[in-house]
């Protein structure tokens, strides 16, 4: 059924089944949502967004704002966005469909189906099961996942090639022991789906998930998503949106590069949160397994591409967040109350990602009849502090250059040399130290925090320059003092 028909039936049901007071109450909620979301988007300078909320199997709210990044076209609820790590929920669903067809089992070792799969230690590789990959307990680390992600691969067979690049990787934990969220796990699952089905990952999702669910704008490869209307978003520079230069990654679809619209995501959510059986996608038994936690993570849990919170409480939720260098998304389901929703935005920065979580929490409070917290606004505090350091270093450079030209000023030679060597040492160690502290490869920092990378490069340059100038000042003055 088309989205327009959903809206028509939903509107008619209001006037037939609801009293005028109830209709007004729901209208007030929608107006409150409009105001709250629009304020958030303006305060956080997000160029484009779309939000949808469903109640049982009916669309309660759907709206869109702003423009796309490439064509700068008006965004609608049919505009595809990259959904980031929400893609893992579709990969998990694809795996479970293959389990239901008895073509594999969750406890199968991955090498049973991918005999070519290997790691640095083949014995470790042979112990990893499909379930461990799904629940991020394979022993593959977060940093390994980041190292292979967001590479902008354009080849159609790049998933298998990317998995083969793991051949020299060492596990940081034994399989099955520790939860470590890693995109590498779902990359391997993407290769598994391709091998078992005989289709590309994209073709499998289109034929077995997107088409059956009438997800008309959804896609999972570069050609397909652009054909459906996808446009790249924006990276954040000091909080301001700048058109993204990060290319679509064909190798990243199993863990983060599926594109879908608000309409697509609402159809998907209503299948699994309406309370109705959907035997055309999964049997009721498999559907229950799909929405069940499999491993405990602190006070939360993880399952087949889903996160779970408050499992022992009435407000238990199933959710996932997603991010790419130029998009940030959230999706949620509340099985007890049958509310579900999706938030899609086309701007991102690693230091701003938490803001969308606050928006989600505010939306949930509104639909439950509560007042939301004040709209949170991201501020580039870290960038501004680092820029202040740049200014100080630049002033120091100007002073040292000027000092070189003055012939009669006495210079503390030893102190200048020590500080010069210190500046040179810091300039050499700063970026490796930063990468170690944030536990992310430099490439990931480059695409998720481009402004920070530029500032750090300028700081490294100025530190090295000041180090050289300090050393030069000490030696030059020393020679002149001897001549005098």
PEMO-V487438 format. One record per pair of residues at least 4 apart in sequence whose C-alpha atoms are under 6 Angstrom apart, sorted by sequence separation. I is the first residue (numbers start at 1). J is the second residue. D is the distance in Angstrom with one decimal. If there is no record, write none. Layout:
I;J;D
I;J;D
This chain:
13;17;5.6
14;18;5.2
18;22;5.8
33;37;5.9
34;38;6.0
41;45;5.8
54;58;5.6
68;72;4.6
75;79;5.8
99;103;5.8
111;115;4.6
118;122;5.6
132;136;5.8
158;162;6.0
193;197;5.9
194;198;5.6
199;203;5.9
204;208;5.8
205;209;5.1
206;210;4.7
207;211;5.7
210;214;6.0
226;230;4.8
236;240;5.3
252;256;5.6
253;257;4.1
260;264;5.9
269;273;5.9
270;274;5.2
279;283;4.7
282;286;5.8
283;287;6.0
297;301;4.9
302;306;5.8
323;327;5.6
334;338;5.4
366;370;5.2
399;403;6.0
416;420;5.9
426;430;5.5
429;433;5.9
435;439;5.7
445;449;5.3
446;450;5.0
459;463;6.0
462;466;5.9
463;467;6.0
466;470;5.9
469;473;5.9
472;476;5.8
473;477;6.0
41;46;5.1
54;59;4.3
55;60;6.0
67;72;5.1
68;73;5.4
98;103;5.5
99;104;5.1
132;137;4.8
133;138;5.4
194;199;5.3
199;204;5.8
206;211;5.7
210;215;4.8
219;224;5.5
225;230;5.4
236;241;4.8
252;257;5.3
253;258;5.2
282;287;5.7
296;301;4.4
302;307;4.6
311;316;4.9
323;328;4.4
334;339;5.3
365;370;5.0
366;371;6.0
435;440;5.7
54;60;5.0
67;73;5.2
99;105;5.4
119;125;5.6
132;138;4.9
194;200;5.1
219;225;4.8
235;241;5.8
295;301;5.6
301;307;5.8
310;316;4.4
322;328;5.8
333;339;6.0
53;60;5.6
67;74;4.6
118;125;5.6
194;201;5.4
234;241;5.5
235;242;5.3
277;284;5.8
295;302;5.4
301;308;4.9
309;316;5.6
322;329;4.9
333;340;4.2
365;372;5.6
446;453;5.8
53;61;5.0
66;74;5.9
67;75;5.2
234;242;5.2
293;301;5.7
294;302;5.9
300;308;5.7
309;317;5.3
321;329;5.8
332;340;5.4
52;61;5.5
66;75;5.8
234;243;4.5
235;244;5.3
293;302;5.2
294;303;4.8
300;309;5.0
308;317;5.8
321;330;4.5
332;341;5.4
52;62;4.2
65;75;5.9
128;138;5.7
234;244;4.6
293;303;4.4
308;318;4.7
331;341;5.7
362;372;4.6
51;62;5.7
217;228;5.4
233;244;5.8
307;318;5.7
320;331;5.6
331;342;4.4
51;63;5.6
64;76;5.1
307;319;5.3
319;331;5.5
330;342;5.8
50;63;5.8
64;77;5.7
306;319;6.0
307;320;5.7
319;332;4.2
330;343;5.1
50;64;4.1
290;304;6.0
306;320;5.9
318;332;5.7
329;343;5.4
49;64;5.7
111;126;5.8
318;333;5.1
329;344;4.7
49;65;5.3
317;333;5.7
48;65;5.5
317;334;4.8
328;345;5.4
48;66;4.2
202;220;4.8
327;345;5.6
47;66;5.4
48;67;5.0
109;128;5.5
110;129;5.3
202;221;5.9
327;346;4.3
47;67;6.0
109;129;4.1
110;130;5.7
326;346;5.8
327;347;4.8
328;348;5.7
108;129;5.4
326;347;4.8
327;348;5.2
107;129;5.6
326;348;5.0
325;348;5.9
106;130;5.2
107;131;5.9
106;131;4.9
163;188;6.0
221;250;5.5
140;171;5.2
160;191;5.4
139;171;5.1
139;172;5.6
220;253;5.8
427;460;4.7
139;173;4.5
139;174;5.5
139;175;4.9
427;463;5.5
138;175;4.4
145;182;4.7
427;464;5.6
138;176;5.8
145;183;4.4
220;258;4.7
137;176;5.0
141;180;5.7
142;181;5.5
145;184;4.4
219;258;5.9
142;182;4.4
219;259;5.4
423;463;5.3
424;464;4.9
137;178;5.5
141;182;5.8
218;259;5.4
137;179;4.6
218;260;4.2
136;179;5.5
217;260;5.8
424;467;5.0
136;180;5.5
423;467;4.8
136;181;5.3
119;166;5.9
120;167;5.7
128;175;5.7
420;467;3.8
119;167;4.2
120;168;4.4
118;167;5.2
119;168;5.5
120;169;5.2
215;264;4.5
119;169;5.4
120;170;5.4
420;470;4.8
420;471;5.3
133;185;4.8
416;470;5.3
417;471;4.9
416;474;5.8
413;474;4.4
190;254;5.2
273;338;5.9
187;254;5.6
186;254;5.7
186;255;5.3
390;459;5.8
397;466;5.6
404;473;5.9
183;255;5.7
235;326;5.1
159;251;4.7
234;326;4.8
158;251;5.1
233;326;4.9
152;247;4.9
152;248;5.3
153;249;4.9
154;250;5.5
152;249;4.0
153;250;5.4
153;251;5.8
350;448;5.5
349;448;5.4
349;449;5.6
234;346;6.0
235;347;5.6
236;348;5.9
233;346;4.6
234;347;4.6
235;348;5.5
236;349;5.5
233;347;5.8
325;447;5.6
325;448;4.9
239;380;6.0
238;380;5.3
80;230;5.1
70;231;5.5
70;232;5.8
69;232;5.4
91;254;5.8
69;233;4.4
88;255;5.1
87;255;5.5
135;303;5.7
87;256;5.1
85;255;5.6
134;304;5.5
85;256;4.5
87;258;5.6
84;256;4.0
84;257;5.7
69;243;5.9
82;257;5.8
82;258;5.8
83;259;5.8
82;259;4.2
81;259;5.2
80;259;5.6
81;260;5.5
80;260;4.5
81;261;6.0
80;261;4.1
79;261;5.2
78;261;5.2
77;262;5.2
78;263;5.9
77;263;5.8
52;262;5.9
92;304;4.8
57;270;5.1
92;305;5.2
237;451;5.3
89;305;4.1
57;274;5.0
88;305;4.7
89;306;5.9
56;274;4.2
86;320;5.8
86;322;5.3
85;322;4.2
84;322;4.0
83;322;5.7
84;323;4.5
84;324;5.4
83;329;5.8
56;338;5.0
55;338;5.7
55;339;4.7
54;339;5.9
54;340;5.2
53;340;5.8
53;341;4.2
52;341;5.5
52;342;5.3
51;342;5.7
51;343;4.6
50;344;5.2
147;441;6.0
49;344;5.4
49;345;4.2
48;345;5.8
143;440;5.7
48;346;5.6
46;347;5.9
44;377;5.6
43;377;5.8
40;375;5.8
